[in-house]
């Protein structure tokens, strides 16, 4: 029984480590992002089984092999925590449309210019009329159905004043500003967000257009790789507008 508890605990820890390093391995170029996601998917069921086995092993070890109890407990906690990752990812896949490009303007989305030629698998151009995978809707229609609150916003103040607020919000959101400056219509800010675990990079573009004493704000957020963003770009746009509203009060 001691050997079984030991092996179950080591297997649980090993699977937890595999899930934990799936992201950093992608971020630092050890493998492609698809490989990292495959590691998580393939370890999903085994790590949960191992977590349960380790939990049982912990209870048994309290009566038969107390010296293994700490290891079994650590293994159960580590594997259980790691097992939540694929479960959460699965929930996000089911809760969000299979898209990776979010905008407030479907007819004239803010253009990705500064990052257009940087390494990317998803082209910079907006393809809102293309069918959304796993759906009968187009990409634009899928966004509208899932995130009807994402639309242009207008706030009091001129473009210059608004640009300063936008810049602060962008930096507060841990994004890197790639380019900013005047355009024929107003002002444009291009930024990029890098996710801390996998290192996924999403482009974030803000277009400011004067409307009398107000400034209209259009936003676009797009993943450079991947077919589905698990709702990340939409949440980022929503977070941006919430922060901007708070800063403008």
N, C-alpha and C positions, 0 to 999 in steps of 0.2 A: 504493500500500500504506500509506503514511503516513496518508493521509486515512481509510482504512478502520480502521486501528488507533485513530486519534484518535476517530472517531465511535463505535466500539465501546466505547472507554473511557468516553466521556462518557455514552453510553446506560447503561452498567453503573452508573456513579455516580448517575445520575438515578434509576434504578430502586431502588437501595439507599436513597437519600434518601426516596423515596416510601414505602417500607416503614417506614423509621425514624420518619417524621412521622405515620404512620397513627394511632399511639397518642396522642401529644401533641395532635394535631388533635382527637381525640375528647375527651380530658381537658379541654381548654380551650374546648370548645364550638364549634369551627369546623365540625364535622359530627357526625352521629349515629354511634353505635358501629357500626351496621350498615354505614355507609359506610367506616369505618376498616377493618373486617374485609374488606369487598369489595376495597379497595385492595390488601390483602395477598394475597388470593386471586388477583386478576387479575395481580398482579406476580410471582407465585410462579414460573411457568415462564419468563417472559421474563428475570427476574433471574438464574436459573441458567444460561440460555443465554448471557446477556451475560457472566457470570462466566467461563464456559468460553472465550468468544471473546476476552475480555481476557487470559486466561492464555495463549492461543495468540499473541495479539498481543504480549504481553510477550516471549515466546521469540523471535518473529520480529524484534522491534525490537532485540534484542541484536545482531543481525547486519546489520540494514538501517536502523534509525532509533533509535540509542541515546538520543537526546534524549526520545523518547516512552516509554522503558522504565519510568521511575519512575511515570508516570501510569497506564500499563497495569497495572503491578503493584498500585498502590493500588486501581485499579478492580476488579481481579480479587479482591483480598482483601475489599473492601467489599461487592461483589455476592455473593461466596461466603458471607460472614457473614450478610448480610441474607437470603439464600436459605435459610439454616438455620431461620429463623423460621417460615415456612409449613410446612416439613417437620416441625418439632417440633410445631406445632399440629395437623397432620394425624395424627401419631402419637398425640397425646393424645386426639384425637377417637375414634380407633379403639380406644384402650386403656381408655376410661372410658365409663360409661353416660351417656345423654343426659339428665342431670338437673342440678339446680342448688340443691337443698335437702337438707341432710344433718342427721340428728338421731340421738341415742342413745335416744330414746323415741318409738316410732311411735304408741303409743296416746295419749300426752299430751305432745307435744313442747313444749319451752319456747316461750312465746309471744313474738312480736315486738310490743312495745308502744310503746316510745319512738320507734321508727323507722317505725311503721306508716303514718303520714301524710306522711312525707317523700317526695320525688320518687322514684318507682319504677315499673317496668313489671310486675314480678312481685308479686302481692299478698302481704301478710304472712302470710296464713293458710297452714297446712300442707295440702298436697293429696297425701298419701301414697297414697291409693287411686286417684288418676288414672293412666291409662296413661302410661308413660314413652315419649317419642317414639323411633321406630326400635327398638321392643322389644315383646314380647308380655307383659312384666311391668309391674306397677304401679311407681310411683316408689319406694315403700318396698321392694318386692321387688327392684328393680334395685339399690338401695343395699346391701341385705343380701347379694346375690349378689356384688357387686363389692368391698364393704368389710366383711366379716364381723367384723373386729376393732373396728369402731366400735360401742361399747356403753357403758352407764353404768359409771362407775368409783366405787369407794368407797375413801376414805383415812382414816387415823387422825386424830382431832382434831375439835373442834367447828366449828360453822358460822362463827363469827367468825374463828377462826384460819385456816380454809380460805379464807374470803373475802379475807383479806389476801394469801395466797399466790396466789390466782386473780388478784387485781388486779395483782400484780407481773408475773405471766406475761403477762397481757393487754397491759400496757404494754411489756414486753420484745418482744412480737410486733408492735410498732408499730401497735397498734390504739387507737382513740379510745373512751374510755368515755362512753357517752351517758346512762346512767342506772344507778343501783344502789341497793339498799335491801332492807329486810325484806319478806317476804310472809307469808301465812298459813301456808305450808308450810316456810319457811326464809329463803332469801336469793336475790336475782336480780341479775345483772350483765348489762347490755346494752352492746355495743360495736359498732364498725364498722371494717372494714379497707378501705383504699383502695389499689388496685394502683398501683404507681409509673408504669407506662407508659401504659395506657389510662385510668387513673383509675376503673376499675370499683369500685363499693362493694358490699361483702358485709356483711350483718348477722351478728353473732356473739353468741349469748345463752347464758349459763351459769346453771343453776339448782342451788342447793345445798339439800339436804334432810337433816336430821339423822336418823341411824340409830344410836341408842345412843351409843357412844363414837366412831362413825364418821360421816363425811359422804358422802352419795351425790352424785355430780356428773353432771348431764345437760347436754348441749350441743346447740346447733343453729346451723348456719351456712348462710346463704341469700344468693344473689345477687339484687340488686335489678333487674338487667336480664339478658336473655339466656336462651336455652333450655338451653344446655349450659355448664357451668363448666370443662370440660376437667379435671375432677378436683380443682380448686383448693379447694373447700370441704372435701372429704374430707381432703386433705392438711393443711389448716389445723387441722381437728379432731384429726387424728393428732399433729401437731406440738404442739398445745396440751397433750394428755395426756402426751406424752413430756416436755415441759418441766415440767409440773406434778409428774410423778413424780420428776423430778430435784430439784426444789425441796423436795419433801416427804421426801426421804431424810435 
